[in-house]
Amino acid sequence: MGRNSDIAKLISNLANSVIHQILEKAIDRVEIKEYYRNEIINSWKIANKYRQKINPTERNLLEVDVMEIKKKVVNRVKAELKTRIDKGYKNIDLERVEEFVDKALREMKVL
């Protein structure tokens, strides 16, 4: 598996984790929050595995990679949340997407 494939899988799983973080904040039903929490944890673990494959977290990623990863994660999250809103989901705050993505990227030691 190549570096580009690892980056794509990092983006996909990180976006899924962020999507579920935002959905978790938007819902008040405990059983659904638990489902979202499990999705967050599972996607985070997988994303972290790919982050480690790209390069060790002690070394910074190239700036071009960082910007590309951030842009793609933000776009995927917004696209999926807009789809959910179209399906009738309520209380989703699209204005906070970049905030959630930045936080996740810092925790993942991408930023």
Protein Blocks (a to p, Z undefined) as FASTA:
>chain_A
ZZklmmmmmmmmmmmmmmmmmmmmmpcbfklmmmmmmmmmmmmmmmmmmmmmmpcfkbcc
dfklmmmmmmmmmmmmmmmmmmmmmnopahiafklmmmmmmmmmmmnomZZ
